Amino acid sequence: MEKSDYLRLYQQMVLIRRIEEKCAELYQQGKIGGFLHLYIGQEAVGVGAVAAMKPQDHIITAYRDHGIALAVGMEAGVMMAELLGKATGSSGGKGGSMHLADVSKNFWGGHAIVGAHLPLATGLALSFQYQHNDSVIICMMGDGATNIGYFHESLNLSKVWKLPVVWMVENNQYGMGTAIERASAVSEIRQKAEGYAMESARVDGMDVLAMKDAAAAALEHARSGKGPFFLEAITYRFRGHSMGDPERYRKPDEIKKWQEDDPIGRYHDHLTKKKIAAAKELEAIEAQVEEETAAAVRFAEESPNPAPEALWENIYA
């Protein structure tokens, strides 16, 4: 990696963190409606995974999708406009927080129904196989999605057909408010891949460089024709499941312990200790992110609402 590559990872993680913090403020002000699931604490997973992708690769995820949208290159202003329901948003203000998508960037969305995007990832991977190209799709999901039927159906067919897909679980320790050990027969989620004779691995999802390396290895496995790969990233969300989460199921000490291993702070220390970047350079990036965040909010708030006739656009019947 060049120095610019290292700094790019830092810029992306800081941007996601600051945008998400701003989203929380706007939600509390009533400017963002519906549900809002923040990515704070999990930045290294999405940024590391996307950094490992090649231009022809694709990605799809669940409803905690803001971080992935920014990592693939969606403009912060366009994303923020979508959250505020404005016409300039990525889906014209019709999708909102849980349905961010940009097909031009091979980003197939945010999906609100738990696990519903797994069969879509299987279908996309099948299309790559039909086209005889070397594209791979990363399908990101939460640990809770591994307990439902879609999960088993999708993993089974992907292995039977040796599809180019990387199943990536963001194990943030909880499915909504339920701890893994209370909902899953195995707490080491990657073991579920063994039932389908599928290669798997676990990675520290709080380390962006480890995440990038693990994702790169998984992508190349799937790209080589060996079939799907299952990657479990161990991470933690610092905020509630959604903005309406009272968080009665975990203690403040637990959150504090994970926050001490903050992926951004950890990467900051790595860059400075290894003399890859000076603290002042990182401060300059943080200042630039503040400006970009403020500009994104201005763009969203000043954008028009969708016109009434837009209700009838892009529908089947």
N, C-alpha and C positions, 0 to 999 in steps of 0.2 A: 504493500500500500504506500502511496505517496502521502506526503504531509497533508495535502488538500483533502485526501480521502478520510484521514483521521479526523480532520476538523469538520468535514461534512457530517460525519456521524454525530459529533457533538452538537452541531448546529441543529440537526434534525430532532435530537432528543430534547434539547432545550426548547425548541419551537413547540413541540407537542406538549410539553409540560406547561408552558406559558399560555398556549391557546386553551388548554383544558381548564386551567385556573380561571381564565377569562370566561369560558363557557359557564362555569359554576356561578360566577357573578351575574351573568346575563340571565341565567335560569332563575336565580333568586329574585331578579328584578322583573320577572314575568315576560321577558323578551324572547325566551326560547320555550316552546310548549312541548307537550308530550313527555316522553321519557328521555333521560340523559344518562348515559353510562360512560364514565370517565376512564381514561387510560393511564392515569397518574400512577407511577410505580412500575408499569409494564413497558415503558418506552424502549428498553433495550431489546425486547423480543421482536417487536415489529420492525424497528430500524435495522437490527442485525439481519433479520430474515430478508428484507427487501434489498439490502446491500449485497446479498449473495446472489440475487437473481440476475439472469442475463436478459438482454432486451426482448427476447422472444418468449420469456416466461410470463406466467399469469399468477394472479392471487385472488382469493376470495375469503371472506371472513364473516363473522357473526355481527351482532349489534354494537359491540364495543369497537367501533370502526374508525373513529376520528384519527387515531395515531397512524393507522395503515394508509388512510387517504393522504395524509400529509407526507408520509414516507415515500409513497409512489410518485409524489410531485404535484398533487392537487394544490392549487393556489389557496393560501389561507383565507383570502377574502371570499373566494368562491365557496369554500367549505362553510365559512361563517354565515354567508348569505343563505345557504341551504338550511342551516340550523335555525335561522330567524324566519324561514319561510318566504324568502324573497325571490323575485323572478330571475335574479342573476345567479342563483344557486346552481349547484351541479345538476340538479333535477328540476330546475325551475321553481324551487320552493315546495315541491310536492312530496319529497321523500323524507326530509328532516334528518334528525340525528342518526337513526338506525338504518338508513337506506342510502348512504353515500356510495357513489359509484362513478367510474370514469373508464369506459371501455377503451378509449384512445390510449390509456395507460395500462391496459390489460388488467384493470382492477374491476372485478365483477360484483363488488358490493359487500357490504353490509346487508345482513338478513336478520329480521327480527324474530322469526320462529326458531327456537333452539334446534339446531341440527338440520334444518331444512335445506341448508346450502350444501350439505355433504353429497347428496345425489347429483346436484348441479355440478359439483367439482368432478364427480365421476364421469358425467356426460361430457364435460369440457375435455378431460383427459382422453376420453374415447375419441373425441373429434381430432385431437392431435395425432393419435395413433392412425386414424383413417387417412389423415393428410400426409402421413409419413414425414412429419417435421420433428425437430428435436426440442419442441416446447415442453415445459413441465408446469404444472399448476401447484401452488402451495395452497392448501386448504387449512385455514386457521380456525380453531374452535376452543371453547372453554372446557374444563374438565367435566362439567355437568353434561355436556353433549355426548360423552362416551358411554352413557347409561341408557341410551334410547335406541329404538329400532333402526332409524336412519343410519346410525353409526355402523352397526354390524352389517347391514345390507351393502353399504358403500364400501367398507373395507373388504368384504368378501369378494364382490365383483371386481374391485380394483386389483386384487391378487389373482383371481381366476384369469383375468384378461391381461395381466402384467401391464397395467396402465401407468403412465408417467405422472404420478401424483405424489406429493409429500403431504402426509397427514400431520399437521402440527398442532399439538395441544398446548395452550397457554394455561398451565396448571397454576392458578393463583390461590389455590388452597380451599376455595369455596365455590359451590354452585348456588348462586344467590346467597342465602344465609345458612346453607348447610355444608358443614365440613366434609371433606372427601371420605373420611373413614366412616361417616354415618350414612353414606349413600352408595358407595362403591365397594364391591367385594374385594377389590385389590386397591391399595393406596398408591402403588407404583403403577401409574396409568399405562406406561409403555408396555407392561406385561400383557395388556389386552391384545396387542399386535401378535403375540405368540400363538394365539388361537387361529390365526390365519397364515402361519408360517412366514410372517412378514418381518423383515429386518427393522430393528428399532434402536433408539438411543435416548439418553437423558442428557440435558445440558443445563448449565446455570443460566437461567434467563435474566439474571441481574447483571450479567457481563456481556456487553454488546459485541466484543471481539470474539468471545467464545461462541456467542449466538451466531455470528456471521460465519465462523468456520464450520460449525455443526450444520447450519442450513446449506452451506455450499456442498458439503459432503453428501447430504441427503438429496440435494438436487441432482448431483452428478450420478448418484446411484440410480435414481429414477430415469434420468436422461439416457443412461447406458443400455436400457432395455431390460434391466433386471427386475423391473416392476416397482411397486410403490414402496415408500419408506415412511416409518412412523417416528416422529420426533417429539419428545415431551420436554417442554421448557418450564423449569421451575421458577416461578415468579410470584408476585404478590401485588394486589391492588391496595393503594394507600387510602383510597376513599371507599365509600359504600358501593354496593352493587349498582345502585342508581342513586339519583339525587334524593329519592324518597326513602332511602334506606335508614332506619333508626339505629342500625348497627348494634343490636343487643346481643348478638351471637359471638362477639369476640371482644377481648379485653384491650384497653389502651396500651398496656405493656407489650402485647403481642405486636401491635401496629408499630410501636416505637422501635422494637427490636429489628423489624424489617426495614424501617426507615433509616436505620443506621447503616444499612447496606444499599442505600439509594443508588440506583444504576447511573445516574448523572454525576453524583458526587464521586462515585467509584471511578468512573471513566475520566473525570477531571483530574483526579489524583494520579491516575495512570499516565495521562498525557504530560503532566508536569514533572513527575518523578523520572520518567523515561526521557525527559527533555525533548519530547516531540513538539511541544508547544509551551510557550510561556504563559503564566497566569494572566498577563495583560492581554494576550491574544484571545484568550478565552473570554475575558471580560468584554472585549470588543464584540465578540460574537453574541454575547448575552445582550449587549446594548442594541445591536442590530435586530435581534429577535424582538425586543421590546417595541421597537419602531414598527416592525412588520406586523406584530400583533395589534398594535393601535391602529395601523392602517387598515387591517382586515376588518376590525370592528367598525371603523368609519364607513368603509365601503358597504358593509352589510346594512348598517343602520340607514344609510342614505339611498340604498337601492329601493326600487319600487316593489310594491306587492304584486303578485300575479294578477293579470286582468281577469275579470269574471269569465270571459270566453275561454280562457286557458283550461278551465275545468273539462272542456270537451276535446282537448288535444291529446294525442298519443294514447287513445283508448281503442279497444278492439271492436266495440259495438256501442 
